[in-house]
Amino acid sequence: MKDIMLNNYFWQDGVIRLRAVQLEDWEEHYYNRFDTPARRLVDYQVELPPTKLEAKNFAEEFVDFTNKHVRIMFTIENLSGDNLGGINLSGIDERNGTFGIGIQINQDRRGNGYGARAMRIVLRYAFFERRLHKFNVSVLEGNDASSKMMRKLGCKQEGVRRQVVYTSGRYHNEILYGMTREEFEEAEGKDILS
């Protein structure tokens, strides 16, 4: 087989690459489930104890973009092929042009900008290839890293749903962010085809 030339590949930038989930990705999914504070910020709850079977079933469900009618699930890796986390395009409403994105960076890889890089790739795909118009996301109050990333990407805070999430013994607010295609283009400030 020929070597694959990746220098003009849509699904990567100079630091990370997005690829299809593979069966071996179950291990990172399993290990991430032990990070209760992060999982609470992702799913707004404390999950039941993780099992290897659940993690393997997760990988099987989304391997090679199967089940993409539910969500388009990617593994984020660095250019050396190390697994950095996962990201998905979800909640796609073709009629209204809206969508969401879910993301989790592995605990030992956070704070390096990998999440924002992966988000930009998925946003470019959603806006410029899928013809979607509006990205919507909610962030649990106290998730300062995600709020900061949303603002850095160009999202606008659109509201607060007060006391709608019960976890950790109290009710929490949900902060609503959104971004249109035009706002993304403005935030990127460069040619979308590059």
Contact map, one row per residue, 1 for C-alpha under 8 A:
11100000000000000000000000000000000000000000000000000000000000000000000000000000000000000000000000000000000000000000000000000000000000000000000000000000000000000000000000000000000000000000000000
11110000000000000000000000000000000000000000000000000000000000000000000000000000000000000000000000000000000000000000000000000000000000000000000000000000000000000000000000000000000000000000000000
11111000000000000000000000000000000000000000000000000000000000000000000000000000000000000000000000000000000000000000000000000000000000000000000000000000000000000000000000000000000000000000000000
01111100000000000000000000000000000000000000000000000000000000000000000000000000000000000000000000000000000000000000000000000000000000000000000000000000000000000000000000000000000000000000000000
00111111100000000000000000000000000000000000000000000000000000000000000000000000000000000000000000000000000000000000000000000000000000000000000000000000000000000000000000000000000000000000000000
00011111100000000000000000000000000000000000000000000000000000000000000000000000000000000000000000000000000000000000000000000000000000000000000000000000000000000000000000000000000000000000000000
00001111100000000000000000000000000000000000000000000000000000000000000000000000000000000000000000000000000000000000000000000000000000000000000000000000000000000000000000000000000000000000000000
00001111110000000000000000000000000000000000000000000000000000000000000000000000000000000000000000000000000000000000000000000000000000000000000000000000000000000000000000000000000000000000000000
00001111111100000000000000000000000000000000000000000000000000000000000000000000000000000000000000000000000000000000000000000000000000000000000000000000000000000000000000000000000000000000000000
00000001111110000000000000000000000000000000000000000000000000000000000000000000000000000000000000000000000000000000000010000000000000000000000000000000000000000000000000000000000000000000000000
00000000111110001110000000000000000000000000000000000000000000000000000000000000000000000000000000000000000000000000000010000000000000000000000000000000000000000000000000000000000000000000000000
00000000111111111100000000000000000000000000000000000000000000000000000000000000000000000000000000000000000000000000000010000000000000000000000000000000000000000000000000000000000000000000000000
00000000011111111000000000000000000000000000000000000000000000000000000000000000000000000000000000000000000000000000100000000000000000000000000000000000000000000000000000000000000000000000000000
00000000000111110000000000000000000000000000000000000000000000000000000000000010000000000000000000000000000000000000000000000000000000000000000000000000000000000000000000000000000000000000000000
00000000000111111000000000000000000000000000000000000000000000000000000000000110000000000000000000000000000000000100000000000000000000000000000000000000000000000000000000000000000000000000000000
00000000000111111100000000000000000000000000000000000000000000000000000000011110000000000000000000000000000000000100110000000000000000000000000000000000000000000000000000000000000000000000000000
00000000001110111110000000000000000000000000000000000000000000000000000000011110000000000000000000000000000000000000010000000000000000000000000000000000000000000000000000000000000000000000000000
00000000001100011111000000000000000000000000000000000000000000000000000001111000000000000000000000000000000000000000010000000000000000000000000000000000000000000000000000000000000000000000000000
00000000001000001111100000000000000000000000000000000000000000000000000001111000000000000000000000000000000000000000000000000000000000000000000000000000000000000000000000000000000000000000000000
00000000000000000111110000000000000000000000000000000000000000111000000011100000000000000000000000000000000000000000000000000000000000000000000000000000000000000000000000000000000000000000000000
00000000000000000011111010000000000000000000000000000000001001111000000011100000000000000000000000000000000000000000000000000000000000000000000000000000000000000000000000000000000000000000000000
00000000000000000001111111000000000000000000000000000000001100110000000000000000000000000000000000000000000000000000000000000000000000000000000000000000000000000000000000000000000000000000000000
00000000000000000000111111000000000000000000000000000001001100100000000000000000000000000000000000000000000000000000000000000000000000000000000000000000000000000000000000000000000000000000000000
00000000000000000000011111100000000000000000000000000000001000000000000000000000000000000000000000000000000000000000000000000000000000000000000000000000000000000000000000000000000000000000000000
00000000000000000000111111111000000000000000000000000000001000000000000000100000001000000000000000000000000000000000000000000000000000000000000000000000000000000000000000000000000000000000000000
00000000000000000000011111111100000000000000000000010011011000000000000000000000000000000000000000000000000000000000000000000000000000000000000000000000000000000000000000000000000000000000000000
00000000000000000000000111111110000000000000000000010011000000000000000000000000000000000000000000000000000000000000000000000000000000000000000000000000000000000000000000000000000000000000000000
00000000000000000000000011111111000000000000000000000000000000000000000000000000001010000000000000000000010000000000000000000000000000000000000000000000000000000000000000000000000000000000000000
00000000000000000000000011111111100000000000000000000010000000000000000000000000000000000000000000000000000000000000000000000000000000000000000000000000000000000000000000000000000000000000000000
00000000000000000000000001111111110000000000000001110010000000000000000000000000000000000000000000000000000000000000000000000000000000000000000000000000000000000000000000000000000000000000000000
00000000000000000000000000111111111000000000000000000000000000000000000000000000000000000000000000000000000000000000000000000000000000000000000000000000000000000000000000000000000000000000000000
00000000000000000000000000011111111000100000000000000000000000000000000000000000000000000000000000000000011000000000000000000000000000000000000000000000000000000000000000000000000000000000000000
00000000000000000000000000001111111100100000000011000000000000000000000000000000000000000000000000000000000000000000000000000000000000000000000000000000000000000000000000000000000000000000000000
00000000000000000000000000000111111100000000000011000000000000000000000000000000000000000000000000000000000000000000000000000000000000000000000000000000000000000000000000000000000000000000000000
00000000000000000000000000000011111111100000000000000000000000000000000000000000000000000000000000000000001000000000000000000000000000000000000000000000000000000000000000000000000000000000000000
00000000000000000000000000000000111111110000011000000000000000000000000000000000000000000000000000000000000000000000000000000000000000000000000000000000000000000000000000000000000000000000000000
00000000000000000000000000000000001111111000000000000000000000000000000000000000000000000000000000000000000000000000000000000000000000000000000000000000000000000000000000000000000000000000000000
00000000000000000000000000000000001111111100000000000000000000000000000000000000000000000000000000000000000000000000000000000000000000000000000000000000000000000000000000000000000000000000000000
00000000000000000000000000000001101111111111111000000000000000000000000000000000000000000000000000000000000000000000000000000000000000000000000000000000000000000000000000000000000000000000000000
00000000000000000000000000000000000111111111111000000000000000000000000000000000000000000000000000000000000000000000000000000000000000000000000000000000000000000000001000000000000000000000000000
00000000000000000000000000000000000011111111100000000000000000000000000000000000000000000000000000000000000000000000000000000000000000000011001000000000000000000000000000000000000000000000000000
00000000000000000000000000000000000001111111000000000000000000000000000000000000000000000000000000000111000000000000000000000000000000000000000000000000000000000000000000000000000000000000000000
00000000000000000000000000000000000000111111110000000000000000000000000000000000000000000000000000000000000000000000000000000000000000000000000000000000000000000000000000000000000000000000000000
00000000000000000000000000000000000000111111110000000000000000000000000000000000000000000000000000000000000000000000000000000000000000000001000000000000000000000000111000000000000000000000000000
00000000000000000000000000000000000000111011111000000000000000000000000000000000000000000000000000000000000000000000000000000000000000000000000000000000000000000000011000000000000000000000000000
00000000000000000000000000000000000100110011111100000000000000000000000000000000000000000000000000000000000000000000000000000000000000000000000000000000000000000000001000000000000000000000000000
00000000000000000000000000000000000100110000111111000000000000000000000000000000000000000000000000000000000000000000000000000000000000000000000000000000000000000000000000000000000000000000000000
00000000000000000000000000000000000000000000011111000000000000000000000000000000000000000000000000000000000000000000000000000000000000000000000000000000000000000000000000000000000000000000000000
00000000000000000000000000000000110000000000001111100000000000000000000000000000000000000000000000000000000000000000000000000000000000000000000000000000000000000000000000000000000000000000000000
00000000000000000000000000000100110000000000001111110110000000000000000000000000000000000000000000000000000000000000000000000000000000000000000000000000000000000000000000000000000000000000000000
00000000000000000000000000000100000000000000000011111110000000000000000000000000000000000000000000000000000000000000000000000000000000000000000000000000000000000000000000000000000000000000000000
00000000000000000000000001100100000000000000000001111111000000000000000000000000000000000000000000000000000000000000000000000000000000000000000000000000000000000000000000000000000000000000000000
00000000000000000000000000000000000000000000000000111111100000000000000000000000000000000000000000000000000000000000000000000000000000000000000000000000000000000000000000000000000000000000000000
00000000000000000000000000000000000000000000000001111111110000000000000000000000000000000000000000000000000000000000000000000000000000000000000000000000000000000000000000000000000000000000000000
00000000000000000000000001101100000000000000000001111111111000000000000000000000000000000000000000000000000000000000000000000000000000000000000000000000000000000000000000000000000000000000000000
00000000000000000000001001100000000000000000000000011111111100000000000000000000000000000000000000000000000000000000000000000000000000000000000000000000000000000000000000000000000000000000000000
00000000000000000000000000000000000000000000000000001111111110000000000000000000000000000000000000000000000000000000000000000000000000000000000000000000000000000000000000000000000000000000000000
00000000000000000000000001000000000000000000000000000111111111000000000000000000000000000000000000000000000000000000000000000000000000000000000000000000000000000000000000000000000000000000000000
00000000000000000000111111000000000000000000000000000011111111100000000000000000000000000000000000000000000000000000000000000000000000000000000000000000000000000000000000000000000000000000000000
00000000000000000000011000000000000000000000000000000001111111100000000000000000000000000000000000000000000000000000000000000000000000000000000000000000000000000000000000000000000000000000000000
00000000000000000000000000000000000000000000000000000000111111100110000000000000000000000000000000000000000000000000000000000000000000000000000000000000000000000000000000000000000000000000000000
00000000000000000000100000000000000000000000000000000000011111111111000110000000000000000000000000000000000000000000000000000000000000000000000000000000000000000000000000000000000000000000000000
00000000000000000001111000000000000000000000000000000000001111111100000000000000000000000000000000000000000000000000000000000000000000000000000000000000000000000000000000000000000000000000000000
00000000000000000001110000000000000000000000000000000000000001111100000000000000000000000000000000000000000000000000000000000000000000000000000000000000000000000000000000000000000000000000000000
00000000000000000001100000000000000000000000000000000000000001111111000111000000000000000000000000000000000000000000000000000000000000000000000000000000000000000000000000000000000000000000000000
00000000000000000000000000000000000000000000000000000000000011111111000000000000000000000000000000000000000000000000000000000000000000000000000000000000000000000000000000000000000000000000000000
00000000000000000000000000000000000000000000000000000000000011001111111100000000000000000000000000000000000000000000000000000000000000000000000000000000000000000000000000000000000000000000000000
00000000000000000000000000000000000000000000000000000000000001001111111110000000000000000000000000000000000000000000000000000000000000000000000000000000000000000000000000000000000000000000000000
00000000000000000000000000000000000000000000000000000000000000000011111100000000000000000000000000000000000000000000000000000000000000000000000000000000000000000000000000000000000000000000000000
00000000000000000000000000000000000000000000000000000000000000000011111100000000000000000110000000000000000000000000000000000000000000000000000000000000000000000000000000000000000000000000000000
00000000000000000000000000000000000000000000000000000000000000000011111110000000000000011110000000000000000000000000000000000000000000000000000000000000000000000000000000000000000000000000000000
00000000000000000000000000000000000000000000000000000000000001001011111111000000000000011100000000000000000000000000000000000000000000000000000000000000000000000000000000000000000000000000000000
00000000000000000001100000000000000000000000000000000000000001001001001111100000000001111000000000000000000000000000000000000000000000000000000000000000000000000000000000000000000000000000000000
00000000000000000111100000000000000000000000000000000000000000001000000111110000000001110000000000000000000000000000000000000000000000000000000000000000000000000000000000000000000000000000000000
00000000000000000111100010000000000000000000000000000000000000000000000011111000001111100000000000000000000000000000000000000000000000000000000000000000000000000000000000000000000000000000000000
00000000000000011110000000000000000000000000000000000000000000000000000001111100001111100000000000000000000000000000010000000000000000000000000000000000000000000000000000000000000000000000000000
00000000000000011110000000000000000000000000000000000000000000000000000000111111111110000000000000000000000000000000000000000000000000000000000000000000000000000000000000000000000000000000000000
00000000000000111000000000000000000000000000000000000000000000000000000000011111111100000000000000000000000000000000000000000000000000000000000000000000000000000000000000000000000000000000000000
00000000000001111000000000000000000000000000000000000000000000000000000000001111110000000000000000000000000000000000000000000000000000000000000000000000000000000000000000000000000000000000000000
00000000000000000000000000000000000000000000000000000000000000000000000000001111110000000000000000000000000000000000000000000000000000000000000000000000000000000000000000000000000000000000000000
00000000000000000000000000000000000000000000000000000000000000000000000000001111111000000000000000000000000000000000000000000000000000000000000000000000000000000000000000000000000000000000000000
00000000000000000000000000000000000000000000000000000000000000000000000000001111111100000000000000000000000000000000000000000000000000000000000000000000000000000000000000000000000000000000000000
00000000000000000000000010010000000000000000000000000000000000000000000000111100111110000000000000000000000000000000000000000000000000000000000000000000000000000000000000000000000000000000000000
00000000000000000000000000000000000000000000000000000000000000000000000000111100011111000000000000000000110010000100000000000000000000000000000000000000000000000000000000000000000000000000000000
00000000000000000000000000010000000000000000000000000000000000000000000000111000001111100000000000000011110000000000000000000000000000000000000000000000000000000000000000000000000000000000000000
00000000000000000000000000000000000000000000000000000000000000000000000011110000000111110000000000000011100000000000000000000000000000000000000000000000000000000000000000000000000000000000000000
00000000000000000000000000000000000000000000000000000000000000000000000011110000000011111000000000001111000000000000011000000000000000000000000000000000000000000000000000000000000000000000000000
00000000000000000000000000000000000000000000000000000000000000000000001111000000000001111100000000001110000000000000000000000000000000000000000000000000000000000000000000000000000000000000000000
00000000000000000000000000000000000000000000000000000000000000000000001110000000000000111111000000111100000000000000000001000100000000000000000000000000000000000000000000000000000000000000000000
00000000000000000000000000000000000000000000000000000000000000000000011100000000000000011111000000111100000000000000000000000000000000000000000000000000000000000000000000000000000000000000000000
00000000000000000000000000000000000000000000000000000000000000000000011000000000000000001111100001111000000000000000000000000000000000000000000000000000000000000000000000000000000000000000000000
00000000000000000000000000000000000000000000000000000000000000000000000000000000000000001111110011110000000000000000000000000000000000000000000000000000000000000000000000000000000000000000000000
00000000000000000000000000000000000000000000000000000000000000000000000000000000000000000011111111100000000000000000000000000000000000000000000000000000000000000000000000000000000000000000000000
00000000000000000000000000000000000000000000000000000000000000000000000000000000000000000001111111000000000000000000000000000000000100000000000000000000000000000000000000000000000000000000000000
00000000000000000000000000000000000000000000000000000000000000000000000000000000000000000000111110000000000000000000000000000000000000000000000000000000000000000000000000000000000000000000000000
00000000000000000000000000000000000000000000000000000000000000000000000000000000000000000000111111000000000000000000000000000000000010000000000000000000000000000000000000000000000000000000000000
00000000000000000000000000000000000000000000000000000000000000000000000000000000000000000001111111100000000000000000000000000000001111000000000000000000000000000000000000000000000000000000000000
00000000000000000000000000000000000000000000000000000000000000000000000000000000000000000011110111110000000000000000000000000000000111110000000000000000000000000000000000000000000000000000000000
00000000000000000000000000000000000000000000000000000000000000000000000000000000000000001111100011111000000000000000000000000000000101110000000000000000000000000000000000000000000000000000000000
00000000000000000000000000000000000000000000000000000000000000000000000000000000000000001111000001111100000000000000000000000000000000111000000000000000000000000000000000000000000000000000000000
00000000000000000000000000000000000000000000000000000000000000000000000000000000000000111110000000111110000000000000001000000000000000101000000000000000000000000000000000000000000000000000000000
00000000000000000000000000000000000000000100000000000000000000000000000000000000000000111100000000011111000000000000000000000000000000000000000000000000000000000000000000000000000000000000000000
00000000000000000000000000000000000000000100000000000000000000000000000000000000000011110000000000001111100000000010000000000000000000000000000000000000000000000000000000000000000000000000000000
00000000000000000000000000000000000000000100000000000000000000000000000000000000000011100000000000000111110000000010000000000000000000000000000000000000000000000000000000000000000000000000000000
00000000000000000000000000000000000000000000000000000000000000000000000000000000000111000000000000000011111011000110000000000000000000000000000000000000000000000000000000000000000000000000000000
00000000000000000000000000010001000000000000000000000000000000000000000000000000000110000000000000000001111111000000000000000000000000000000000000000000000000000000000000000000000000000000000000
00000000000000000000000000000001001000000000000000000000000000000000000000000000000000000000000000000000111111000000000000000000000000000000000000000000000000000000000000000000000000000000000000
00000000000000000000000000000000000000000000000000000000000000000000000000000000000000000000000000000000011111000000000000000000000000000000000000000000000000000000000000000000000000000000000000
00000000000000000000000000000000000000000000000000000000000000000000000000000000000100000000000000000000111111110100000000000000000000000000000000000000000000000000000000000000000000000000000000
00000000000000000000000000000000000000000000000000000000000000000000000000000000000000000000000000000000111111111100000000000000000000000000000000000000000000000000000000000000000000000000000000
00000000000000000000000000000000000000000000000000000000000000000000000000000000000000000000000000000000000011111100000000000000000000000000000000000000000000000000000000000000000000000000000000
00000000000000000000000000000000000000000000000000000000000000000000000000000000000000000000000000000000000011111100000000000000000000000000000000000000000000000000000000000000000000000000000000
00000000000000000000000000000000000000000000000000000000000000000000000000000000000000000000000000000000000001111111100000000000000000000000000000000000000000000000000000000000000000000000000000
00000000000000110000000000000000000000000000000000000000000000000000000000000000000100000000000000000000100011111111110000000000000000000000000000000000000000000000000000000000000000000000000000
00000000000000000000000000000000000000000000000000000000000000000000000000000000000000000000000000000011100000001111111000000000000000000000000000000000000000000000000000000000000000000000000000
00000000000000000000000000000000000000000000000000000000000000000000000000000000000000000000000000000000000000001111111100000000000000000000000000001000100000000000000000000000000000000000000000
00000000000010010000000000000000000000000000000000000000000000000000000000000000000000000000000000000000000000001111111110000000000000000000000000000000000000000000000000000000000000000000000000
00000000000000011100000000000000000000000000000000000000000000000000000000010000000000100000000000000000000000000111111111000000000000000000000000000000000000000000000000000000000000000000000000
00000000000000000000000000000000000000000000000000000000000000000000000000000000000000100000000000001000000000000011111111100000000000000000000000000000000000000000000000000000000000000000000000
00000000000000000000000000000000000000000000000000000000000000000000000000000000000000000000000000000000000000000001111111110000000000000000000000000000100000000000000000000000000000000000000000
00000000011100000000000000000000000000000000000000000000000000000000000000000000000000000000000000000000000000000000111111111000000000000000000000000000000000000000000000000000000000000000000000
00000000000000000000000000000000000000000000000000000000000000000000000000000000000000001000000000000000000000000000011111111100000000000000000000000000000000000000000000000000000000000000000000
00000000000000000000000000000000000000000000000000000000000000000000000000000000000000000000000000000000000000000000001111111110000000000000000000000000000000000000000000000000000000000000000000
00000000000000000000000000000000000000000000000000000000000000000000000000000000000000000000000000000000000000000000000111111111100000000000000000000000000000000000000000000000000000000000000100
00000000000000000000000000000000000000000000000000000000000000000000000000000000000000000000000000000000000000000000000011111111110000000000000000000000000000000000000000000000000000000000000000
00000000000000000000000000000000000000000000000000000000000000000000000000000000000000001000000000000000000000000000000001111111111100000000000000000000000000000000000000000000000000000000000000
00000000000000000000000000000000000000000000000000000000000000000000000000000000000000000000000000000000000000000000000000111111111110000000000000000000000000000000000000000000000010000000000000
00000000000000000000000000000000000000000000000000000000000000000000000000000000000000000000000000000000000000000000000000011111111100000000000000000000000000000000000000000000000000000000000000
00000000000000000000000000000000000000000000000000000000000000000000000000000000000000000000000000000000000000000000000000011111111000000000000000000000000000000000000000000000000000000000000000
00000000000000000000000000000000000000000000000000000000000000000000000000000000000000000000000000000000000000000000000000001111111100000000000000000000000000000000000000000000000000000000000000
00000000000000000000000000000000000000000000000000000000000000000000000000000000000000000000000010000000000000000000000000000111111110000000000000000000000000000000000000000000000000000000000000
00000000000000000000000000000000000000000000000000000000000000000000000000000000000000000000010011100000000000000000000000000111011111000000000000000000000000000000000000000000000010000000000000
00000000000000000000000000000000000000000000000000000000000000000000000000000000000000000000000111000000000000000000000000000010001111100000000000000000000000000000000000000000000110000000000000
00000000000000000000000000000000000000000000000000000000000000000000000000000000000000000000000011100000000000000000000000000000000111110000000000000000000000000000000000000000011110000000000000
00000000000000000000000000000000000000000000000000000000000000000000000000000000000000000000000001111000000000000000000000000000000011111000000000000000000000000000000000000000011100000000000000
00000000000000000000000000000000000000000000000000000000000000000000000000000000000000000000000001110000000000000000000000000000000001111100000000000000000000000000000000000001111000000000000000
00000000000000000000000000000000000000000000000000000000000000000000000000000000000000000000000000011000000000000000000000000000000000111110000000000000000000000000000000000001110000000000000000
00000000000000000000000000000000000000000000000000000000000000000000000000000000000000000000000000000000000000000000000000000000000000011111000000000000000000000000000000000111100000000000000000
00000000000000000000000000000000000000001000000000000000000000000000000000000000000000000000000000000000000000000000000000000000000000001111101001100000000000000000000000000111100000000000000000
00000000000000000000000000000000000000001001000000000000000000000000000000000000000000000000000000000000000000000000000000000000000000000111111000000000000000000000100000011110000000000000000000
00000000000000000000000000000000000000000000000000000000000000000000000000000000000000000000000000000000000000000000000000000000000000000011111100000000000000000000000000011110000000000000000000
00000000000000000000000000000000000000000000000000000000000000000000000000000000000000000000000000000000000000000000000000000000000000000001111100000000000000000000000000000000000000000000000000
00000000000000000000000000000000000000001000000000000000000000000000000000000000000000000000000000000000000000000000000000000000000000000011111111100000000000000000000000000000000000000000000000
00000000000000000000000000000000000000000000000000000000000000000000000000000000000000000000000000000000000000000000000000000000000000000000111111110000000000000000000000000000000000000000000000
00000000000000000000000000000000000000000000000000000000000000000000000000000000000000000000000000000000000000000000000000000000000000000000001111111000000000000000000000000000000000000000000000
00000000000000000000000000000000000000000000000000000000000000000000000000000000000000000000000000000000000000000000000000000000000000000010001111111100000000000000000000000000000000000000000000
00000000000000000000000000000000000000000000000000000000000000000000000000000000000000000000000000000000000000000000000000000000000000000010001111111110000000000000000000000000000000000000000000
00000000000000000000000000000000000000000000000000000000000000000000000000000000000000000000000000000000000000000000000000000000000000000000000111111111000000000000000000000000000000000000000000
00000000000000000000000000000000000000000000000000000000000000000000000000000000000000000000000000000000000000000001000000000000000000000000000011111111100000000000000000000000000000000000000000
00000000000000000000000000000000000000000000000000000000000000000000000000000000000000000000000000000000000000000000000000000000000000000000000001111111111100000000000000000000100000000000000000
00000000000000000000000000000000000000000000000000000000000000000000000000000000000000000000000000000000000000000000000000000000000000000000000000111111111110000000000000000000000000000000000000
00000000000000000000000000000000000000000000000000000000000000000000000000000000000000000000000000000000000000000000000000000000000000000000000000011111111000000000000000000000000000000000000000
00000000000000000000000000000000000000000000000000000000000000000000000000000000000000000000000000000000000000000001000100000000000000000000000000001111111000000000000000000000000000010011000000
00000000000000000000000000000000000000000000000000000000000000000000000000000000000000000000000000000000000000000000000000000000000000000000000000000111111100000000000000000000001000110010000000
00000000000000000000000000000000000000000000000000000000000000000000000000000000000000000000000000000000000000000000000000000000000000000000000000000111111110000000000000000000111000110000000000
00000000000000000000000000000000000000000000000000000000000000000000000000000000000000000000000000000000000000000000000000000000000000000000000000000110011111000000000000000000111000000000000000
00000000000000000000000000000000000000000000000000000000000000000000000000000000000000000000000000000000000000000000000000000000000000000000000000000010001111100000000000000011110000000000000000
00000000000000000000000000000000000000000000000000000000000000000000000000000000000000000000000000000000000000000000000000000000000000000000000000000000000111110000000000000011110000000000000000
00000000000000000000000000000000000000000000000000000000000000000000000000000000000000000000000000000000000000000000000000000000000000000000000000000000000011111000000000000011100000000000000000
00000000000000000000000000000000000000000000000000000000000000000000000000000000000000000000000000000000000000000000000000000000000000000000000000000000000001111100000000001111000000000000000000
00000000000000000000000000000000000000000000000000000000000000000000000000000000000000000000000000000000000000000000000000000000000000000000000000000000000000111111000000001111000000000000000000
00000000000000000000000000000000000000000000000000000000000000000000000000000000000000000000000000000000000000000000000000000000000000000000000000000000000000011111000000011100000000000000000000
00000000000000000000000000000000000000000000000000000000000000000000000000000000000000000000000000000000000000000000000000000000000000000000000000000000000000001111110000111100000000000000000000
00000000000000000000000000000000000000000000000000000000000000000000000000000000000000000000000000000000000000000000000000000000000000000000000000000000000000001111110000111100000000000000000000
00000000000000000000000000000000000000000001000000000000000000000000000000000000000000000000000000000000000000000000000000000000000000000001000000000000000000000011111000111100000000000000000000
00000000000000000000000000000000000000000001100000000000000000000000000000000000000000000000000000000000000000000000000000000000000000000000000000000000000000000011111111110000000000000000000000
00000000000000000000000000000000000000010001110000000000000000000000000000000000000000000000000000000000000000000000000000000000000000000000000000000000000000000000111111110000000000000000000000
00000000000000000000000000000000000000000000000000000000000000000000000000000000000000000000000000000000000000000000000000000000000000000000000000000000000000000000011111000000000000000000000000
00000000000000000000000000000000000000000000000000000000000000000000000000000000000000000000000000000000000000000000000000000000000000000000000000000000000000000000011111100000000000000000000000
00000000000000000000000000000000000000000000000000000000000000000000000000000000000000000000000000000000000000000000000000000000000000000000000000000000000000000000011111110000000000000000000000
00000000000000000000000000000000000000000000000000000000000000000000000000000000000000000000000000000000000000000000000000000000000000000000000000000000000000000011111011111000000000000000000000
00000000000000000000000000000000000000000000000000000000000000000000000000000000000000000000000000000000000000000000000000000000000000000001100000000000000000000111111001111100000000000000000000
00000000000000000000000000000000000000000000000000000000000000000000000000000000000000000000000000000000000000000000000000000000000000000001100000000000000000011111100000111110000000000000000000
00000000000000000000000000000000000000000000000000000000000000000000000000000000000000000000000000000000000000000000000000000000000000000111100000000000000000011111100000011111000000000000000000
00000000000000000000000000000000000000000000000000000000000000000000000000000000000000000000000000000000000000000000000000000000000000000111100000000000000011111000000000001111100000000000000000
00000000000000000000000000000000000000000000000000000000000000000000000000000000000000000000000000000000000000000000000000000000000000011110000000000000000011111000000000000111110000000000000000
00000000000000000000000000000000000000000000000000000000000000000000000000000000000000000000000000000000000000000000000000000000000000011110000000000100001111100000000000000011111000000000000000
00000000000000000000000000000000000000000000000000000000000000000000000000000000000000000000000000000000000000000000000000000000000001111000000000000000001111000000000000000001111100000000000000
00000000000000000000000000000000000000000000000000000000000000000000000000000000000000000000000000000000000000000000000000000000000001110000000000000000011100000000000000000000111110110000000000
00000000000000000000000000000000000000000000000000000000000000000000000000000000000000000000000000000000000000000000000000000000000011100000000000000000000000000000000000000000011111110000000000
00000000000000000000000000000000000000000000000000000000000000000000000000000000000000000000000000000000000000000000000000000010000111000000000000000000000000000000000000000000001111111000000000
00000000000000000000000000000000000000000000000000000000000000000000000000000000000000000000000000000000000000000000000000000000000000000000000000000000000000000000000000000000000111111100000000
00000000000000000000000000000000000000000000000000000000000000000000000000000000000000000000000000000000000000000000000000000000000000000000000000000000011000000000000000000000001111111110000000
00000000000000000000000000000000000000000000000000000000000000000000000000000000000000000000000000000000000000000000000000000000000000000000000000000000111000000000000000000000001111111111000000
00000000000000000000000000000000000000000000000000000000000000000000000000000000000000000000000000000000000000000000000000000000000000000000000000000000000000000000000000000000000011111111110100
00000000000000000000000000000000000000000000000000000000000000000000000000000000000000000000000000000000000000000000000000000000000000000000000000000000000000000000000000000000000001111111110000
00000000000000000000000000000000000000000000000000000000000000000000000000000000000000000000000000000000000000000000000000000000000000000000000000000000110000000000000000000000000000111111100000
00000000000000000000000000000000000000000000000000000000000000000000000000000000000000000000000000000000000000000000000000000000000000000000000000000000100000000000000000000000000000011111110000
00000000000000000000000000000000000000000000000000000000000000000000000000000000000000000000000000000000000000000000000000000000000000000000000000000000000000000000000000000000000000001111111000
00000000000000000000000000000000000000000000000000000000000000000000000000000000000000000000000000000000000000000000000000000000000000000000000000000000000000000000000000000000000000001101111101
00000000000000000000000000000000000000000000000000000000000000000000000000000000000000000000000000000000000000000000000000000000000000000000000000000000000000000000000000000000000000000000111111
00000000000000000000000000000000000000000000000000000000000000000000000000000000000000000000000000000000000000000000000000010000000000000000000000000000000000000000000000000000000000001000011111
00000000000000000000000000000000000000000000000000000000000000000000000000000000000000000000000000000000000000000000000000000000000000000000000000000000000000000000000000000000000000000000001111
00000000000000000000000000000000000000000000000000000000000000000000000000000000000000000000000000000000000000000000000000000000000000000000000000000000000000000000000000000000000000000000011111
